[in-house]
Amino acid sequence: MSTFPRFNCSICLDWLDDVRPVKITKCGHVFHEECIERSPQCPCCREEVNELHSVFFSSSPFNQTDQQGELDRAYKTIDALQKELEMLKKDLAEGQFERIFHDEDLPNTEDGYEVDDFEEAEDFGEMDEDTIREDPEERLPLMSSDYGFHWERVSHDSLEFSTTFEQADSDDFWGPFDGQEENVTSVTVRRTRSRWLGHLNSENDFSDSD
């Protein structure tokens, strides 16, 4: 867009035009006549003001049609870029949200075994009572405390968890705890909780076996 410089009086800072009389000093600086007459020195260079000459500007109406159209197009371009930026921000936020819950990005268990999907976790929770009773390594030791139940260790095939859960009676027990993010371990326990508690309630000797 083309720009057109304008000149102003260094004393009052208003524009210099052909509406108000304009004077030029001997040092070459230009001011409004009424402004420079009140100053004994040039405010720009501090030279004595002892001679003033009138200045006349040749002016004509300025057509702003082309410039206004150019300005409108610039505003439209800015609006389009702003909308595109908002869409990119939205897509980025949705992409990050999907990545958090993607199976491939689930964290490993403490022992370094990775659960690729929740079907393995469900199969693990479907062990019947005979299997648990026959294999001591697959028993579920349980002890009570002031906070509730503590799961000490669960071991089965390639899945191995070693986690302590607190406050079993609270509503949010089966979700995140101790400031940690929900992971595969807590999801597995939550989805198989009813089965495991059923086994434990029917086998009172589990708490005394180890």
PEMODA-V876091 format. One line per field, one symbol per residue. ss: DSSP state (2 for helix, 1 for strand, 0 for the rest). phi: phi as a letter, one per 20 degrees, with the letter a starting at -180 (. if undefined). burial: # if it has 9 or more other ideal C-beta (glycine too) atoms within 8 Angstrom, else .. A space follows every 50 residues. Layout:
ss->???
phi->???
burial->???
This chain:
ss->00000001000000100000011110000111222200001000000100 01111000000000222222222222222222222222222222222222 00222000000000000222222220002222220222000111100111 10011100111000000000000000000000022222222022222222 2200022220
phi->.fccfcdcffeemffebeedgccdeffnedbfgfeffedfcffecmefec bccfccdecbgdedffffffffffffffffffffffffffffffffffff dfgfefffffenedefbeffffgffefeffffffdffdfdgcbdbfeped eeaccaleebccbdddlfeffefedfblmeffcffffffffdgfffffff fedfeffdfd
burial->........#.#....#.....####...#####.##..#..##...#.#. .#.#............#..##..#.......................... .....#..#...#.#..#.###.##.....##.....#####.....### #.......###...####....#...#.....###########.##..## ..#..##...
